[in-house]
Amino acid sequence: MMKREEVHILIIDDEKIIRDGTEYVLKKEGYKAITAKDGEEGLECLKSSTCHLLILDLMMPGIRGMDVLKLVQKQYPDLLVIVITGYATVGNAVEAMKIGAYDFIPKPFTPDQLRIVVRRAIDKLNLEQEAALLRSEREKSLQDIANEKSRVKTIIHCMADGVIVTDRDNKIVLTNPAASLMLSAEGTDLIGKPLSFCVKDERLNQLVEGFFLGGEPAYSAISQEITVTKDKKIFLRAHAAPVRNEEGDLIGSVIVFEDITFLKELDRMKSDFVNMVSHELRTPLVTVSQQLSVILDGIAGEVSEKQRELLTRAKERNKELVTMVKNLLDLSKIESGEIVQYKEPMNLNVPIGKVIDMMLPQAMEKGIALEFKPLEPLPFIDADVNNMEGVFTNLISNAVKYTNQGGKVMVRSRVKGGYVQIDVTDTGIGIAREDLAKIFDRFYRVKTEQTRKVIGSGLGLSIVKGIIEAHFGSIEVESEPGKGTTFSVFLPIKS
């Protein structure tokens, strides 16, 4: 087992306060820690020094954290990687773990959370060393091998995370007390029982069974969030992977359960705070807007041309604040699962047609040809009408906003597989390749000379994606700078 002073940890983060704070906490714990301010410097550190654990920020200038992770996986496959992510990019963290990251820690994190994640990673390193030692000592006596297995079993039983190992028949062959506690199976002998006996999440059971359905599995590891209800609801993140023997044959699976209830609680507290602040701001902002309208209409007296100009500008800015407050409330509803109020069978051509009629004056003012090519008849979907109008108002208004005078915006509905597909295509300024992966992140805005004068909060596309996913759909984007952009929305056809 590695001693703390033998563990070398590299921290790559562009935020100095995070970098220095993480280094301080780890050194205080006895680890050897070094830092790098970006991906390039971090890769150089890996070349010149020994490193057992890498703590990597996903959102950095220069080489992206995800690209650094891919390089590390190729060049240093034994190096454990913990990614740092904000709450707004948890999806990126899941993607990173599919690529090969061991774990992630969300910003902002406390020293205790950092210690727990690092200790868990060191436990894994120790387990891997123990496993390597077992493989190298197969020639030892049966008693020696039994002793080593006992040590591994002791480590697993002492882990804070739950562990379940199954055989090819998906029956449990190894577990630890933490797993029994998390899955509300204390005092029950789980050995020999099917995985579904203690894991009630059908999706996770199906994914694990998929490991053994002949041929190569479609994935080398999966990550699934599940809930367990006992005295109170707890949230678990399950990491599952197939287990192979030395000949490469599938012999079972291993699942590690991590309690993420505290993360969910933090997320709920954040949402409640945003919700409360947004509600408190909305009323005074609307009142200010109404009073400005009264003054501009001349009800309170004559207004000079200069005063009218200033008051009009103030009203426009106030309108932007009201829109931002509405967006924050929508985000809060998305996070709490309340954005979809009422689903009903509907033909998407209807709300899209309304949005087209609403946007025509703005398009005509810029000399933009706004066209709609509906598929008739279009299959029905189950959706919230207000949500759908909001989605296509955002996409079509963006297309008009970012298309130069004399351009064209085309909206088309069609069917693809079991989905209704809506394409919103423009001949506008386009989006650079490096920005495409980030445009659905909250508060992210493409910053170029052409977008500098366009006002916005960077929340619209994030809300669009949240609403579409709440309807079990998806959204894709294709773009080429200077030639235009196409957003494609896919929503499941009503059964």
C-alpha positions in Angstrom: 0.0 0.0 0.0 1.4 3.4 -1.0 2.2 5.8 1.8 0.9 9.4 1.5 4.3 10.8 1.1 4.9 8.5 -1.9 1.8 9.7 -3.7 2.5 12.4 -6.4 -0.5 14.4 -7.5 -0.5 16.9 -10.4 -3.2 19.7 -10.4 -4.0 21.4 -13.7 -6.4 24.3 -13.4 -6.4 27.8 -14.9 -7.9 29.4 -11.7 -5.1 30.2 -9.4 -7.3 30.2 -6.3 -8.5 26.7 -7.0 -5.0 25.5 -8.0 -3.3 26.9 -4.8 -6.1 25.9 -2.5 -6.1 22.3 -3.8 -2.3 22.1 -3.5 -2.4 23.4 0.1 -5.1 20.9 1.2 -3.2 18.0 -0.4 0.2 18.9 1.0 -1.4 19.3 4.4 -2.6 15.7 4.1 0.9 14.6 3.4 0.7 14.1 -0.4 3.3 15.5 -2.8 1.5 18.0 -5.0 2.6 20.1 -8.0 0.5 22.5 -10.1 0.2 23.6 -13.7 -1.8 26.6 -15.0 -3.0 25.0 -18.3 -3.0 21.9 -20.3 0.4 22.5 -22.1 2.3 23.1 -18.9 0.5 20.0 -17.3 1.6 17.7 -20.1 5.2 18.9 -19.8 5.1 18.1 -16.0 3.9 14.6 -16.8 6.9 14.1 -19.1 9.4 15.3 -16.5 8.1 13.9 -13.2 6.4 10.8 -11.7 2.6 11.2 -11.2 0.1 8.8 -9.7 -3.0 11.0 -9.7 -4.1 13.9 -12.0 -6.7 16.5 -10.9 -7.8 18.1 -14.2 -10.1 21.1 -14.8 -12.3 20.5 -17.9 -12.9 24.2 -18.7 -9.6 25.8 -19.6 -8.2 28.1 -22.2 -5.8 26.7 -24.7 -5.9 22.9 -24.8 -9.3 21.9 -23.5 -9.4 19.6 -20.5 -11.2 16.9 -22.5 -8.3 16.9 -25.0 -5.8 16.7 -22.2 -7.7 13.7 -20.9 -7.6 11.9 -24.2 -3.9 12.5 -24.5 -3.3 11.2 -21.0 -5.4 8.1 -21.7 -3.2 7.3 -24.7 0.2 8.2 -23.2 -0.3 7.4 -19.5 -3.1 4.7 -19.3 -2.3 3.8 -15.7 -2.7 7.4 -14.5 -5.9 8.0 -12.5 -7.7 11.2 -13.5 -10.2 13.2 -11.4 -11.9 16.0 -13.4 -13.0 19.3 -11.9 -16.3 20.6 -13.3 -18.9 23.2 -12.4 -22.6 22.3 -11.8 -23.4 23.7 -15.3 -21.1 21.0 -16.9 -22.0 17.8 -15.1 -22.8 16.4 -18.5 -19.2 17.0 -19.6 -18.0 15.2 -16.5 -20.0 12.1 -17.4 -18.6 12.3 -20.9 -15.1 12.5 -19.4 -15.7 9.4 -17.3 -16.8 7.5 -20.4 -13.5 8.5 -22.0 -11.6 7.1 -19.0 -11.7 9.6 -16.1 -12.0 7.8 -12.7 -14.1 10.4 -10.9 -15.2 14.0 -10.8 -15.6 16.8 -8.2 -17.9 19.7 -8.8 -17.0 23.4 -8.2 -17.3 24.8 -5.6 -15.9 22.0 -3.4 -14.9 21.9 0.2 -11.6 20.6 1.5 -13.4 17.6 3.0 -15.0 16.7 -0.4 -11.5 17.0 -2.0 -10.0 14.7 0.6 -12.8 12.1 0.1 -12.4 12.0 -3.7 -8.6 11.8 -3.5 -8.6 9.1 -0.8 -11.1 7.1 -2.9 -8.7 7.4 -5.9 -5.7 6.3 -3.7 -7.8 3.3 -2.5 -8.3 2.4 -6.2 -4.5 2.7 -6.8 -3.8 0.5 -3.9 -6.4 -2.0 -5.1 -4.8 -2.1 -8.5 -1.4 -2.6 -6.9 -2.8 -5.4 -4.9 -4.3 -7.0 -8.0 -1.0 -6.7 -9.8 0.8 -8.2 -6.9 -1.6 -11.1 -6.9 -1.0 -11.7 -10.6 2.7 -11.6 -10.2 2.7 -14.1 -7.3 0.6 -16.9 -8.8 3.4 -19.3 -8.2 3.2 -18.7 -4.4 1.7 -21.3 -2.1 -2.1 -21.6 -1.8 -1.8 -20.1 1.7 0.0 -17.0 0.4 -2.6 -16.5 -2.3 -5.4 -16.9 0.3 -3.7 -14.3 2.5 -3.6 -11.8 -0.4 -7.2 -12.4 -1.2 -8.1 -11.8 2.4 -6.3 -8.5 2.2 -8.2 -7.4 -0.9 -11.4 -8.5 0.7 -10.5 -6.4 3.8 -9.9 -3.4 1.7 -13.2 -3.8 -0.2 -15.1 -4.2 3.1 -13.5 -1.0 4.4 -14.4 1.1 1.4 -16.9 3.9 1.8 -18.3 3.2 -1.6 -20.5 0.2 -2.2 -19.1 -2.7 -4.3 -21.0 -5.5 -6.0 -19.4 -8.1 -8.2 -21.5 -10.5 -10.3 -20.8 -13.6 -12.4 -21.9 -14.3 -16.0 -25.4 -15.2 -14.8 -25.7 -11.8 -13.2 -25.7 -13.4 -9.7 -23.8 -11.6 -6.9 -20.5 -13.3 -5.9 -18.9 -10.5 -3.9 -20.2 -7.4 -2.0 -19.3 -5.2 0.9 -21.3 -3.7 3.8 -21.4 -0.2 2.2 -23.4 -1.7 -0.8 -25.9 -3.4 1.5 -26.4 -0.2 3.5 -26.9 2.0 0.4 -29.3 -0.5 -1.2 -31.3 -1.1 2.0 -30.3 -4.7 2.2 -28.6 -4.7 5.6 -28.6 -8.1 7.3 -29.4 -9.9 4.1 -27.0 -12.4 2.6 -26.7 -11.2 -1.0 -24.2 -13.8 -2.2 -25.8 -16.0 -4.9 -28.8 -13.8 -5.4 -29.5 -12.0 -8.7 -28.5 -8.4 -9.1 -32.1 -7.3 -9.4 -32.8 -8.6 -5.9 -31.1 -5.5 -4.4 -30.8 -3.2 -7.4 -34.4 -2.1 -8.3 -33.4 0.3 -11.1 -34.5 -1.5 -14.3 -32.4 0.7 -16.5 -29.2 -0.2 -14.6 -30.1 -3.9 -14.6 -30.7 -3.8 -18.4 -27.3 -2.1 -19.0 -25.4 -4.6 -16.9 -27.2 -7.5 -18.6 -26.2 -6.0 -21.9 -22.6 -6.9 -21.1 -23.4 -10.6 -21.6 -25.7 -10.5 -24.6 -23.2 -12.0 -27.0 -20.2 -10.5 -28.8 -18.4 -7.4 -27.7 -20.3 -5.1 -25.3 -21.4 -1.8 -26.8 -19.5 0.0 -24.0 -16.6 -0.7 -21.7 -18.2 1.0 -18.7 -21.5 2.7 -17.9 -22.5 5.4 -15.4 -26.1 5.5 -14.2 -27.8 7.6 -11.5 -30.3 5.7 -9.3 -32.5 6.5 -6.3 -33.2 4.4 -3.3 -36.1 5.2 -1.0 -36.0 4.0 2.7 -36.3 6.5 5.6 -35.6 9.2 3.1 -34.7 9.2 -0.6 -31.0 8.8 -1.3 -29.3 9.3 -4.7 -26.6 6.9 -5.9 -24.2 7.1 -8.9 -23.5 3.6 -10.1 -20.4 2.8 -12.2 -20.5 -0.6 -13.9 -17.9 -2.3 -16.0 -17.5 -5.9 -17.5 -14.8 -8.1 -16.0 -12.7 -10.3 -18.3 -10.2 -13.1 -17.6 -6.7 -13.2 -19.0 -8.0 -14.7 -22.3 -10.4 -11.7 -22.7 -13.6 -13.7 -22.1 -16.4 -12.0 -20.1 -16.7 -13.6 -16.7 -18.8 -11.0 -14.8 -19.3 -7.4 -13.9 -18.3 -5.0 -11.1 -20.5 -2.1 -9.9 -19.4 0.7 -7.6 -22.1 2.7 -5.9 -21.3 6.3 -4.7 -23.7 8.3 -2.5 -24.3 11.6 -4.2 -27.2 12.7 -2.0 -25.2 15.7 -0.7 -24.6 16.9 -4.2 -28.3 16.7 -5.0 -29.0 18.6 -1.8 -26.5 21.3 -2.8 -28.0 21.5 -6.2 -31.5 21.8 -4.7 -30.4 24.6 -2.4 -28.8 26.4 -5.3 -32.0 26.1 -7.4 -34.1 27.3 -4.4 -31.9 30.3 -4.0 -32.0 31.2 -7.7 -35.8 30.7 -7.7 -36.2 33.0 -4.6 -34.0 35.8 -5.9 -35.6 35.6 -9.4 -39.1 35.9 -7.9 -38.0 38.8 -5.7 -36.5 40.7 -8.7 -39.3 40.1 -11.1 -42.0 42.3 -9.5 -39.9 45.5 -9.1 -38.5 45.1 -12.6 -42.0 44.8 -14.2 -43.1 47.8 -12.1 -40.2 49.9 -13.4 -41.0 48.9 -17.0 -44.7 49.9 -16.5 -43.7 53.3 -15.0 -41.3 54.0 -17.9 -44.1 53.2 -20.3 -46.4 55.7 -18.5 -43.7 58.4 -18.8 -43.0 57.6 -22.5 -46.7 57.7 -23.3 -46.8 61.3 -22.0 -49.3 60.6 -19.3 -47.0 62.1 -16.7 -46.2 65.2 -18.8 -44.3 66.2 -21.9 -41.0 64.4 -22.5 -38.2 66.0 -24.5 -36.5 64.1 -27.4 -33.4 63.6 -25.4 -35.3 62.4 -22.4 -37.3 60.0 -24.6 -34.1 58.6 -26.0 -32.7 57.9 -22.6 -35.9 56.5 -21.2 -36.4 54.2 -24.2 -32.8 52.9 -23.7 -33.5 52.3 -20.0 -36.8 50.5 -20.8 -34.9 48.2 -23.3 -32.3 47.4 -20.7 -35.0 46.7 -18.1 -36.7 44.4 -20.6 -33.4 42.4 -20.9 -33.3 42.1 -17.1 -36.9 40.8 -17.0 -36.0 38.3 -19.7 -32.9 37.1 -17.8 -35.1 36.7 -14.6 -37.6 34.6 -16.7 -34.7 32.5 -18.0 -33.4 31.9 -14.5 -36.8 30.8 -13.4 -37.1 28.4 -16.4 -33.7 26.9 -15.5 -34.8 26.4 -11.9 -37.9 24.6 -13.3 -35.8 22.4 -15.5 -33.5 21.4 -12.6 -36.5 20.6 -10.4 -38.3 18.6 -13.2 -41.2 21.1 -13.3 -40.6 22.8 -16.7 -43.2 20.6 -18.4 -46.6 21.6 -17.0 -49.1 19.8 -19.3 -48.5 17.5 -22.2 -51.1 17.0 -24.9 -51.1 15.5 -28.4 -50.1 18.2 -30.8 -49.0 18.9 -34.4 -45.7 20.9 -34.2 -46.6 22.8 -37.4 -49.1 24.8 -35.4 -46.8 26.4 -32.8 -44.0 26.8 -35.4 -46.5 28.6 -37.7 -47.4 31.0 -34.9 -43.7 31.8 -34.2 -43.1 32.3 -37.9 -45.9 34.9 -38.0 -44.6 36.6 -35.0 -41.0 36.8 -36.4 -41.9 37.9 -39.9 -41.9 41.7 -39.2 -38.5 41.5 -37.6 -37.2 39.4 -40.6 -38.7 41.8 -43.1 -37.1 44.8 -41.4 -33.7 43.1 -42.0 -34.6 42.0 -45.5 -34.4 38.4 -44.5 -36.5 35.7 -46.3 -38.2 33.7 -43.6 -39.8 30.5 -44.9 -41.6 27.5 -43.4 -41.8 24.2 -45.3 -44.1 21.9 -43.2 -44.7 18.2 -43.8 -48.4 17.5 -44.1 -49.7 15.6 -42.4 -47.1 15.7 -39.6 -47.4 12.9 -36.9 -48.5 14.1 -33.5 -46.2 14.3 -30.5 -46.9 14.6 -26.7 -45.7 18.0 -25.6 -46.4 21.2 -23.6 -47.6 23.8 -26.1 -46.0 26.8 -24.2 -42.7 24.9 -24.1 -42.7 24.2 -27.8 -43.5 27.9 -28.6 -40.6 28.9 -26.3 -38.2 26.5 -28.0 -38.9 27.6 -31.6 -39.1 31.3 -30.7 -35.6 31.0 -29.3 -34.2 29.1 -32.3 -35.9 31.1 -35.0 -35.2 34.5 -33.4 -31.6 33.5 -33.0 -31.5 32.6 -36.7 -32.9 36.0 -37.7 -30.7 37.8 -35.2 -27.4 36.3 -36.5 -28.3 36.4 -40.2 -27.1 39.5 -42.1 -29.4 41.6 -44.2 -30.6 39.9 -47.4 -30.0 36.4 -46.0 -32.4 33.5 -45.6 -33.9 31.5 -42.7 -35.6 28.2 -43.5 -37.7 26.1 -41.1 -38.7 22.6 -42.2 -40.6 19.8 -40.5 -40.2 16.1 -41.4 -40.1 12.6 -40.0 -36.9 10.6 -39.2 -37.3 7.1 -37.7 -39.6 7.4 -34.7 -39.1 11.1 -34.4 -40.5 14.4 -35.7 -37.5 16.4 -36.9 -37.5 20.2 -37.1 -34.6 21.9 -38.9 -34.0 25.6 -38.4 -31.4 26.7 -41.1 -29.9 30.1 -41.6 -27.3 31.7 -43.9 -25.9 33.7 -41.1 -22.5 34.2 -39.6 -22.1 30.6 -38.4 -20.3 29.1 -35.4 -16.7 28.1 -35.1 -15.9 24.5 -34.5 -14.3 25.1 -31.1 -17.5 26.9 -29.9 -20.0 24.2 -31.0 -19.4 21.9 -28.0 -20.1 24.8 -25.6 -23.1 26.7 -27.0 -25.5 24.7 -24.9 -23.6 25.6 -21.7 -25.3 28.1 -19.4 -24.1 31.7 -19.8 -21.8 30.8 -22.7 -21.8 33.2 -25.6 -19.8 33.1 -28.7 -17.6 36.2 -28.6 -16.6 37.6 -32.0 -16.6 41.0 -33.7 -19.9 40.1 -35.4 -21.7 39.0 -32.1 -20.4 41.9 -30.0 -23.4 44.1 -30.5 -26.0 41.3 -30.1 -27.5 41.4 -26.6 -28.1 38.2 -24.7 -27.5 36.3 -21.5 -26.2 33.0 -22.9 -29.1 31.1 -21.3 -31.5 30.6 -24.2 -29.9 27.5 -25.8 -29.3 25.9 -22.4 -33.1 26.3 -21.7 -34.0 25.0 -25.2 -31.9 21.8 -24.6 -33.4 21.3 -21.1 -37.0 21.6 -22.4 -36.3 19.2 -25.3 -34.6 16.6 -23.1 -37.6 16.9 -20.7 -39.7 15.8 -23.6 -37.3 12.8 -24.2 -36.0 14.4 -27.4 -32.6 15.7 -28.5 -31.1 18.7 -30.4 -28.1 18.7 -32.8 -26.3 21.6 -34.5 -24.2 21.9 -37.6 -22.4 25.1 -38.6 -19.8 26.6 -40.8 -18.4 30.1 -40.2 -19.6 32.5 -42.8 -22.1 30.0 -44.4 -24.7 29.5 -41.7 -26.1 27.1 -39.1 -28.7 24.4 -38.8 -30.3 23.4 -35.5 -32.2 20.0 -35.7 -34.7 19.2 -33.0 -35.9 15.6 -32.6 -39.1 14.8 -30.6 -40.6 11.3 -30.3 -43.7 10.6 -32.2 -46.8 9.9 -30.0 -47.4 6.1 -29.8 
